[in-house]
């Protein structure tokens, strides 16, 4: 740009140094035109005084050709000028020069300044990259040092603000977005809010444009979608299920398959989906979530409604999907919070992608609450209709589906309001099943009457002995199935026992009557009288037991207790050992076979001998056997001695056979080795302390031809419909069949001799009484029709000691013994 010619100055007094300039009156310089700012003074104090002087010289000479004087740089050294020079500089320029400097730029210049920079330059200007240490490149390389010389007409560049600094790592990440930013940059101005908006009148000037609304929606949608995607990826399906929601009860069944007892904190039994009828499944789906098989696992409408509306009558269909309700049952809790609802939705989405719909429906039907203390559709069917879920029809299923909305509101047995509410919803569910094509109109027409549920659940009428039976069965299951207490207590097991319901009732009633009679005769016996009884089949099945009057007051199971000696009921095992192993009366001499006709001394008080001579006890006295009533029998055969219960021959037989052989024979027959007495002559007369169950099992071995099967109380076990593997009791040979037959024959004679009136009832009945020398226990053990029963009566004060007390007539007399009376009635129809 050409500089305009300077006009001639008006005449006036000339300056001494500059004759061409007139000296006029000094006029003050307006404050607005002064450039004597702190920055200017600082710049002049940094060594640029020489530059300022050169600039003033150039100003006076008019500058170089085609170059406008640099006024700003000329003012930098104002503080170093001479007074006359300073005064000269303060003379304002002519009006023409002033106007020339203030003229606006030409149109060409204006357009050139408004042309936007290239995209790459635009992005480069918007991202500040700090220079590497020690390098001269980068944005910092173009900055001038305060001490560096500047070219004429140059200005200092503004330093970037610290807040605008972008780390190099971020800059590298944003670099790929540079082309997109350049492409969108021209459109960004449309979204920049400008208020009040031009071209609008009144209140419309303050409304956002449609572009701004669209931009806000897209931003919100993008942020929401991103947040959900991150939440979905970060949410894992919990590995640990809600223990309470999955815990079930254990159900025990009689031998005939009818329910016997239930144990556990909750009433729940999981059922496979295949065992649940289609009508039941679709009744629930129609009531709760008819789009279950097509939805993604969540319902946005239901979630919104659950978040904002309070509990009331609500809609006819549930607010959450079945998947969400299942997640709440097994993974979360019942708290109605926003965070729980959000977590539930995320888990439901993920679970729907990882688990089949049928599995989710099966889990939901087995974990839902149906009222009356029941969880799951199986327990609900039993509680309300007294039958399994597999036997429900569509009408009954529709009522059970009503309960999912609130058992306390739809149980019709509670009040009339509930009844009316249940009938309405029952009709609605059936009509909905017709609407979705899962129930024909003709079948719907047959369901006109509401299926009234039972007022109470009589399913588990377990009786007085149920806890004792359950205790025996649970112990057997955990041992044979190798289950820990924790695994078993989590429930879900169906235990099918061997207990015969009819025999159990007969045995319980018989012992109860005998106990009542004894207490009437001796009220003091209530605290000390004990009765134990057990019936075992020849194949090892436990048919019935009597464990005590009430498990709640006496957890001590009298049928399985090893507390009192067997007495003379042990003689058959000594007899069997002699028949099996033979005898010897001299050391290292060969054994002599024993037969039922082998003769022994049956007199009372006969000393016991060994190959070395008489057997001496620790007190220095000879050990001798005694018969009941101290009766002498003379020389008597072993078969007859067993039939008449003569003791002395069997004490000597035990010594001749070997006490170790006697012990092994008794254990092989079924007695526990831990219950066996010491290997002294008293072992043969019943110093061992077996339980009633073990005595019955051992006598059953004789009836089974010498084959023994360990007693077992459970036939099979399933867990939620699947069979649980168990160790089956094996049949093993305890003694020869001929030996077992000879023992059974002697026991049959014993029974007939002691109870001649029962002879006509059964020719194959065998049995024997057992008494102890100190009168602390009374037994009767016998077999009929492949079932062996053992009954024991004794006294014991459990609060003081586990040692038995004298019976004092509690067991009756020899002619009318209480144990035999219980045994005979339990083994009816004996007389």
ZAMARGU-4260 file (C-alpha; in steps of 0.2 Angstrom, whole numbers, plus 5000, padded with zeros to 4 digits):
<rodrens>
0) 5000/5000/5000 | 5007/5017/4995 | 5008/5029/5009 | 4999/5046/5006 | 5009/5061/5003
5) 5011/5071/5019 | 5003/5088/5017 | 5012/5104/5020 | 5012/5109/5038 | 5006/5127/5043
10) 5019/5140/5046 | 5024/5144/5064 | 5040/5145/5074 | 5053/5133/5069 | 5061/5121/5080
15) 5080/5124/5083 | 5084/5106/5079 | 5071/5104/5065 | 5069/5120/5055 | 5056/5112/5044
20) 5044/5109/5059 | 5035/5124/5067 | 5034/5125/5085 | 5017/5127/5091 | 5008/5127/5107
25) 5009/5110/5117 | 4993/5101/5117 | 4989/5086/5129 | 4988/5069/5121 | 4972/5060/5125
30) 4974/5045/5137 | 4966/5034/5125 | 4979/5037/5111 | 4994/5033/5123 | 5002/5017/5122
35) 5012/5019/5137 | 5006/5003/5145 | 5016/4992/5157 | 5019/4980/5143 | 5026/4994/5133
40) 5037/5000/5147 | 5043/4982/5150 | 5047/4980/5132 | 5058/4995/5132 | 5068/4990/5147
45) 5073/4973/5140 | 5087/4980/5129 | 5077/4986/5114 | 5081/5004/5116 | 5092/5004/5100
50) 5078/4996/5090 | 5066/5010/5096 | 5078/5023/5091 | 5080/5016/5074 | 5061/5015/5073
55) 5060/5033/5077 | 5073/5037/5064 | 5063/5028/5051 | 5047/5036/5056 | 5055/5053/5054
60) 5062/5048/5037 | 5046/5041/5031 | 5052/5023/5032 | 5057/5012/5018 | 5049/5013/5002
65) 5032/5005/5002 | 5033/5002/5021 | 5022/5009/5034 | 5031/5015/5050 | 5029/5003/5065
70) 5021/5014/5077 | 5020/5001/5091 | 5038/4997/5091 | 5042/5015/5090 | 5033/5018/5106
75) 5042/5004/5116 | 5057/5015/5121 | 5047/5031/5125 | 5055/5032/5142 | 5073/5034/5134
80) 5069/5049/5123 | 5077/5066/5125 | 5064/5079/5131 | 5064/5089/5115 | 5062/5072/5105
85) 5048/5067/5117 | 5039/5083/5114 | 5041/5082/5096 | 5034/5065/5095 | 5018/5071/5105
90) 5013/5082/5090 | 4998/5074/5083 | 4999/5069/5065 | 4989/5079/5052 | 4971/5075/5050
95) 4974/5068/5032 | 4987/5055/5039 | 4976/5051/5053 | 4961/5047/5042 | 4972/5037/5030
100) 4977/5026/5044 | 4959/5023/5049 | 4952/5019/5032 | 4943/5002/5031 | 4952/4989/5020
105) 4947/4986/5002 | 4934/4973/4998 | 4948/4962/4991 | 4957/4963/5007 | 4941/4959/5017
110) 4936/4944/5007 | 4954/4938/5008 | 4954/4939/5027 | 4937/4930/5028 | 4942/4914/5018
115) 4943/4900/5031 | 4960/4891/5032 | 4962/4873/5025 | 4955/4859/5036 | 4972/4852/5041
120) 4977/4870/5046 | 4961/4872/5056 | 4964/4856/5066 | 4982/4860/5068 | 4977/4877/5076
125) 4964/4869/5087 | 4976/4856/5095 | 4991/4863/5104 | 5006/4851/5104 | 5020/4855/5116
130) 5037/4854/5109 | 5049/4840/5113 | 5062/4845/5126 | 5077/4852/5117 | 5069/4853/5100
135) 5066/4869/5090 | 5051/4862/5082 | 5033/4862/5087 | 5022/4877/5091 | 5035/4883/5103
140) 5048/4886/5090 | 5039/4900/5082 | 5038/4910/5099 | 5050/4924/5101 | 5061/4925/5116
145) 5060/4942/5125 | 5078/4945/5122 | 5079/4939/5104 | 5079/4952/5091 | 5063/4955/5081
150) 5061/4960/5063 | 5054/4976/5059 | 5035/4977/5060 | 5034/4960/5069 | 5022/4958/5084
155) 5023/4945/5099 | 5012/4930/5097 | 5000/4926/5111 | 5006/4912/5121 | 4993/4897/5122
160) 4983/4896/5138 | 4987/4882/5150 | 4969/4876/5150 | 4970/4874/5131 | 4985/4863/5131
165) 4981/4845/5125 | 4993/4831/5130 | 5002/4823/5116 | 4995/4806/5119 | 4977/4813/5118
170) 4982/4822/5102 | 4988/4806/5094 | 4971/4798/5099 | 4961/4812/5091 | 4972/4813/5075
175) 4961/4800/5066 | 4946/4811/5069 | 4953/4826/5061 | 4945/4823/5044 | 4928/4820/5052
180) 4930/4836/5062 | 4935/4846/5047 | 4920/4839/5038 | 4908/4844/5052 | 4916/4860/5056
185) 4906/4871/5044 | 4889/4864/5051 | 4894/4866/5069 | 4888/4884/5069 | 4870/4879/5066
190) 4870/4871/5083 | 4878/4885/5092 | 4865/4893/5103 | 4862/4911/5099 | 4849/4920/5110
195) 4838/4929/5106 | 4837/4921/5089 | 4837/4933/5074 | 4822/4933/5063 | 4810/4927/5077
200) 4798/4938/5087 | 4791/4938/5104 | 4794/4922/5115 | 4799/4912/5100 | 4816/4921/5100
205) 4821/4910/5115 | 4816/4893/5108 | 4829/4881/5101 | 4829/4878/5083 | 4825/4860/5076
210) 4843/4858/5072 | 4847/4860/5091 | 4833/4849/5096 | 4840/4835/5084 | 4857/4838/5090
215) 4852/4836/5108 | 4842/4820/5105 | 4857/4812/5095 | 4869/4816/5109 | 4857/4810/5122
220) 4854/4794/5112 | 4872/4791/5109 | 4876/4793/5128 | 4862/4782/5133 | 4867/4768/5121
225) 4885/4769/5126 | 4881/4769/5144 | 4869/4753/5142 | 4883/4745/5131 | 4896/4748/5145
230) 4884/4742/5159 | 4879/4726/5149 | 4898/4722/5146 | 4902/4725/5164 | 4888/4715/5172
235) 4891/4697/5175 | 4879/4683/5179 | 4882/4679/5197 | 4890/4662/5200 | 4883/4659/5218
240) 4864/4657/5218 | 4853/4664/5231 | 4854/4650/5244 | 4837/4653/5251 | 4829/4654/5234
245) 4836/4638/5228 | 4835/4628/5245 | 4822/4614/5245 | 4815/4602/5257 | 4819/4584/5258
250) 4803/4573/5256 | 4802/4555/5264 | 4790/4542/5257 | 4783/4526/5264 | 4787/4509/5256
255) 4771/4511/5246 | 4776/4528/5239 | 4765/4539/5249 | 4772/4554/5258 | 4779/4551/5275
260) 4788/4566/5281 | 4796/4583/5275 | 4811/4591/5282 | 4819/4608/5278 | 4817/4627/5281
265) 4806/4629/5265 | 4793/4618/5256 | 4801/4617/5239 | 4804/4602/5227 | 4811/4606/5210
270) 4803/4597/5195 | 4809/4595/5177 | 4800/4605/5164 | 4795/4588/5155 | 4786/4583/5171
275) 4775/4599/5171 | 4760/4598/5160 | 4758/4610/5145 | 4742/4617/5153 | 4751/4622/5169
280) 4765/4630/5159 | 4754/4640/5148 | 4742/4645/5162 | 4757/4653/5170 | 4763/4661/5154
285) 4746/4668/5150 | 4745/4676/5167 | 4763/4683/5168 | 4771/4684/5152 | 4763/4678/5136
290) 4777/4684/5125 | 4790/4675/5135 | 4797/4664/5120 | 4799/4680/5109 | 4805/4694/5121
295) 4823/4698/5124 | 4822/4694/5142 | 4816/4712/5148 | 4801/4723/5146 | 4804/4741/5144
300) 4786/4745/5148 | 4786/4734/5163 | 4803/4742/5170 | 4796/4759/5168 | 4780/4755/5176
305) 4789/4747/5190 | 4800/4762/5193 | 4787/4775/5193 | 4770/4768/5199 | 4767/4762/5217
310) 4759/4746/5222 | 4741/4745/5219 | 4728/4735/5208 | 4740/4738/5194 | 4738/4729/5177
315) 4731/4712/5174 | 4748/4706/5167 | 4764/4706/5178 | 4776/4721/5176 | 4792/4711/5174
320) 4795/4697/5162 | 4797/4679/5168 | 4816/4680/5165 | 4817/4696/5176 | 4807/4687/5190
325) 4818/4672/5189 | 4833/4683/5190 | 4826/4691/5206 | 4822/4675/5214 | 4839/4666/5212
330) 4852/4680/5210 | 4845/4696/5219 | 4833/4700/5232 | 4816/4707/5234 | 4821/4725/5237
335) 4811/4738/5226 | 4825/4750/5222 | 4831/4758/5205 | 4848/4750/5206 | 4841/4732/5209
340) 4829/4735/5195 | 4843/4740/5183 | 4855/4726/5188 | 4840/4714/5186 | 4838/4720/5168
345) 4856/4718/5164 | 4857/4701/5170 | 4841/4696/5162 | 4847/4702/5145 | 4863/4692/5147
350) 4854/4677/5154 | 4842/4676/5140 | 4857/4675/5128 | 4865/4661/5138 | 4851/4650/5144
355) 4837/4642/5135 | 4819/4648/5137 | 4814/4631/5144 | 4827/4631/5157 | 4822/4649/5163
360) 4804/4644/5164 | 4808/4628/5173 | 4818/4638/5186 | 4805/4651/5188 | 4791/4638/5191
365) 4802/4629/5204 | 4807/4645/5214 | 4792/4656/5214 | 4781/4658/5230 | 4764/4651/5230
370) 4759/4654/5248 | 4755/4642/5262 | 4774/4641/5265 | 4777/4633/5248 | 4789/4637/5234
375) 4788/4629/5217 | 4773/4622/5207 | 4775/4605/5214 | 4773/4610/5232 | 4759/4622/5227
380) 4749/4607/5219 | 4751/4597/5234 | 4747/4611/5247 | 4731/4617/5238 | 4725/4601/5229
385) 4734/4586/5238 | 4742/4579/5222 | 4757/4581/5211 | 4758/4594/5198 | 4758/4580/5184
390) 4740/4577/5189 | 4733/4595/5188 | 4721/4600/5174 | 4720/4617/5166 | 4707/4624/5178
395) 4717/4620/5193 | 4733/4626/5185 | 4724/4643/5181 | 4720/4645/5200 | 4738/4641/5205
400) 4744/4655/5192 | 4733/4667/5201 | 4744/4665/5217 | 4759/4672/5208 | 4752/4689/5209
405) 4750/4688/5228 | 4746/4672/5237 | 4739/4683/5252 | 4727/4691/5240 | 4721/4676/5230
410) 4720/4662/5242 | 4701/4659/5242 | 4701/4650/5259 | 4706/4666/5269 | 4690/4677/5266
415) 4676/4681/5254 | 4685/4695/5246 | 4700/4684/5241 | 4688/4671/5234 | 4679/4684/5223
420) 4696/4691/5217 | 4702/4673/5214 | 4687/4668/5204 | 4689/4684/5193 | 4707/4681/5189
425) 4704/4663/5186 | 4691/4667/5173 | 4703/4680/5165 | 4717/4667/5164 | 4707/4654/5156
430) 4700/4666/5143 | 4718/4672/5139 | 4723/4655/5136 | 4710/4653/5123 | 4715/4670/5116
435) 4733/4665/5113 | 4728/4648/5106 | 4733/4636/5121 | 4716/4631/5126 | 4701/4626/5115
440) 4685/4635/5117 | 4676/4619/5119 | 4687/4614/5134 | 4686/4631/5141 | 4667/4629/5141
445) 4668/4614/5152 | 4677/4624/5166 | 4662/4633/5173 | 4665/4629/5192 | 4679/4637/5201
450) 4691/4623/5207 | 4690/4625/5226 | 4707/4621/5234 | 4709/4612/5251 | 4707/4622/5266
455) 4722/4613/5274 | 4736/4601/5268 | 4734/4584/5276 | 4748/4577/5265 | 4761/4574/5279
460) 4752/4565/5293 | 4768/4558/5299 | 4763/4551/5316 | 4772/4550/5332 | 4787/4540/5326
465) 4791/4551/5310 | 4806/4559/5318 | 4814/4543/5322 | 4811/4536/5305 | 4818/4552/5297
470) 4833/4551/5308 | 4837/4533/5303 | 4834/4536/5284 | 4844/4553/5283 | 4859/4544/5292
475) 4858/4530/5279 | 4857/4542/5264 | 4872/4553/5269 | 4883/4537/5272 | 4878/4527/5257
480) 4877/4542/5244 | 4892/4550/5252 | 4884/4567/5255 | 4890/4580/5266 | 4878/4588/5279
485) 4878/4604/5269 | 4874/4595/5253 | 4860/4586/5261 | 4853/4601/5270 | 4852/4611/5254
490) 4837/4599/5250 | 4829/4593/5234 | 4830/4575/5239 | 4816/4563/5238 | 4820/4548/5249
495) 4810/4532/5247 | 4811/4522/5263 | 4808/4504/5267 | 4796/4508/5281 | 4779/4499/5280
500) 4766/4511/5285 | 4754/4498/5292 | 4767/4488/5302 | 4774/4504/5309 | 4757/4509/5315
505) 4754/4492/5323 | 4771/4492/5332 | 4769/4510/5338 | 4751/4507/5345 | 4757/4490/5353
510) 4772/4498/5362 | 4761/4513/5367 | 4748/4502/5376 | 4762/4492/5385 | 4770/4508/5391
515) 4753/4515/5397 | 4749/4499/5406 | 4766/4500/5415 | 4764/4518/5420 | 4747/4514/5427
520) 4755/4501/5438 | 4770/4511/5443 | 4769/4530/5439 | 4788/4531/5445 | 4793/4521/5430
525) 4788/4535/5418 | 4806/4543/5419 | 4816/4527/5418 | 4806/4514/5407 | 4812/4512/5389
530) 4805/4501/5375 | 4815/4498/5359 | 4808/4488/5344 | 4813/4485/5326 | 4806/4474/5312
535) 4819/4468/5299 | 4815/4458/5283 | 4827/4444/5278 | 4833/4454/5263 | 4839/4468/5275
540) 4824/4480/5274 | 4820/4490/5290 | 4801/4487/5290 | 4796/4497/5306 | 4805/4504/5322
545) 4799/4511/5339 | 4812/4524/5344 | 4803/4532/5359 | 4788/4541/5365 | 4792/4558/5356
550) 4807/4563/5348 | 4805/4581/5353 | 4807/4576/5372 | 4818/4561/5369 | 4830/4562/5354
555) 4838/4546/5361 | 4832/4532/5348 | 4829/4516/5358 | 4828/4505/5343 | 4846/4509/5338
560) 4854/4511/5355 | 4867/4499/5361 | 4865/4501/5380 | 4859/4485/5387 | 4866/4467/5386
565) 4858/4454/5375 | 4857/4440/5388 | 4852/4423/5383 | 4845/4430/5367 | 4864/4428/5362
570) 4864/4409/5364 | 4860/4406/5345 | 4876/4414/5340 | 4886/4402/5351 | 4877/4387/5345
575) 4880/4393/5326 | 4898/4395/5330 | 4900/4378/5337 | 4891/4370/5322 | 4901/4380/5310
580) 4919/4378/5318 | 4918/4363/5329 | 4926/4361/5346 | 4942/4356/5354 | 4946/4353/5372
585) 4965/4350/5371 | 4977/4363/5364 | 4983/4359/5346 | 4971/4344/5345 | 4960/4343/5330
590) 4943/4350/5330 | 4928/4339/5333 | 4912/4342/5323 | 4897/4348/5333 | 4879/4343/5329
595) 4862/4347/5338 | 4864/4330/5346 | 4880/4334/5354 | 4878/4332/5373 | 4884/4344/5387
600) 4882/4346/5405 | 4867/4356/5409 | 4868/4357/5428 | 4868/4374/5437 | 4885/4380/5443
605) 4896/4369/5432 | 4913/4376/5432 | 4920/4382/5415 | 4935/4373/5409 | 4949/4376/5397
610) 4963/4365/5390 | 4973/4370/5404 | 4960/4367/5418 | 4947/4378/5427 | 4944/4396/5421
615) 4948/4408/5436 | 4942/4426/5436 | 4953/4440/5443 | 4946/4438/5461 | 4953/4420/5461
620) 4937/4411/5460 | 4932/4398/5447 | 4920/4404/5434 | 4904/4394/5433 | 4888/4396/5423
625) 4870/4397/5431 | 4853/4393/5423 | 4837/4402/5426 | 4830/4397/5443 | 4846/4388/5446
630) 4839/4372/5438 | 4849/4357/5434 | 4846/4349/5417 | 4859/4335/5418 | 4867/4329/5402
635) 4857/4338/5388 | 4859/4340/5369 | 4864/4357/5362 | 4848/4357/5351 | 4837/4354/5366
640) 4847/4366/5377 | 4844/4380/5365 | 4825/4376/5364 | 4824/4376/5383 | 4836/4391/5386
645) 4849/4381/5396 | 4864/4392/5399 | 4877/4381/5406 | 4880/4370/5390 | 4883/4386/5380
650) 4896/4394/5391 | 4906/4379/5390 | 4903/4377/5371 | 4909/4395/5368 | 4926/4390/5377
655) 4927/4374/5367 | 4924/4383/5350 | 4934/4398/5354 | 4928/4415/5360 | 4936/4423/5345
660) 4925/4411/5333 | 4910/4416/5343 | 4913/4434/5341 | 4916/4432/5322 | 4900/4422/5320
665) 4890/4435/5329 | 4897/4449/5319 | 4895/4440/5302 | 4877/4437/5307 | 4874/4456/5309
670) 4879/4462/5326 | 4891/4477/5326 | 4909/4473/5332 | 4909/4489/5343 | 4894/4481/5353
675) 4903/4465/5357 | 4908/4461/5375 | 4925/4456/5381 | 4932/4439/5376 | 4928/4431/5392
680) 4916/4416/5397 | 4902/4429/5400 | 4902/4433/5381 | 4893/4417/5377 | 4879/4422/5389
685) 4876/4439/5381 | 4887/4452/5388 | 4887/4461/5371 | 4876/4476/5370 | 4867/4475/5352
690) 4853/4487/5347 | 4836/4480/5343 | 4839/4484/5325 | 4855/4473/5324 | 4847/4459/5334
695) 4832/4458/5322 | 4845/4459/5307 | 4855/4445/5315 | 4840/4433/5318 | 4835/4437/5300
700) 4851/4429/5294 | 4846/4413/5301 | 4829/4414/5292 | 4838/4418/5276 | 4848/4402/5276
705) 4864/4410/5282 | 4865/4424/5270 | 4866/4441/5278 | 4861/4458/5271 | 4866/4474/5280
710) 4850/4482/5286 | 4845/4497/5276 | 4831/4510/5277 | 4831/4518/5260 | 4827/4509/5244
715) 4831/4524/5232 | 4835/4542/5232 | 4832/4555/5218 | 4837/4573/5218 | 4825/4584/5208
720) 4820/4569/5198 | 4837/4562/5195 | 4843/4546/5203 | 4856/4548/5216 | 4869/4534/5215
725) 4870/4524/5232 | 4881/4510/5239 | 4869/4495/5239 | 4870/4483/5253 | 4878/4467/5247
730) 4872/4450/5252 | 4886/4439/5259 | 4888/4422/5267 | 4888/4423/5286 | 4887/4404/5289
735) 4883/4388/5280 | 4865/4385/5275 | 4864/4369/5285 | 4870/4378/5301 | 4857/4392/5298
740) 4844/4378/5296 | 4849/4369/5312 | 4849/4385/5322 | 4831/4390/5315 | 4825/4373/5319
745) 4831/4375/5337 | 4823/4392/5338 | 4807/4385/5331 | 4806/4372/5345 | 4810/4386/5357
750) 4795/4396/5351 | 4783/4381/5352 | 4789/4375/5369 | 4787/4392/5377 | 4770/4397/5368
755) 4761/4381/5364 | 4745/4391/5360 | 4753/4399/5345 | 4757/4383/5337 | 4742/4382/5326
760) 4745/4400/5320 | 4761/4397/5311 | 4772/4381/5310 | 4787/4391/5304 | 4788/4404/5318
765) 4804/4404/5327 | 4810/4415/5342 | 4818/4416/5359 | 4817/4426/5374 | 4832/4434/5382
770) 4836/4438/5400 | 4851/4444/5410 | 4858/4438/5426 | 4856/4454/5435 | 4838/4457/5428
775) 4842/4473/5419 | 4835/4469/5402 | 4822/4458/5394 | 4821/4453/5376 | 4811/4444/5363
780) 4817/4440/5346 | 4808/4430/5333 | 4805/4427/5315 | 4790/4424/5304 | 4786/4425/5286
785) 4804/4432/5282 | 4802/4446/5295 | 4812/4446/5311 | 4807/4457/5325 | 4816/4461/5341
790) 4809/4469/5357 | 4819/4475/5372 | 4812/4482/5388 | 4824/4490/5401 | 4826/4504/5414
795) 4838/4518/5413 | 4839/4536/5420 | 4846/4545/5406 | 4848/4561/5416 | 4860/4552/5428
800) 4869/4538/5419 | 4868/4526/5404 | 4870/4511/5415 | 4854/4500/5415 | 4844/4498/5431
805) 4835/4483/5438 | 4818/4480/5429 | 4808/4477/5445 | 4794/4469/5437 | 4793/4481/5422
810) 4795/4467/5409 | 4782/4456/5417 | 4784/4437/5421 | 4791/4423/5412 | 4773/4417/5408
815) 4767/4434/5403 | 4782/4444/5397 | 4780/4461/5390 | 4792/4459/5376 | 4784/4444/5369
820) 4767/4452/5370 | 4773/4467/5360 | 4782/4455/5348 | 4766/4444/5345 | 4755/4459/5342
825) 4767/4467/5330 | 4769/4450/5321 | 4750/4447/5320 | 4740/4436/5317 | 4749/4426/5330
830) 4740/4422/5346
</rodrens>
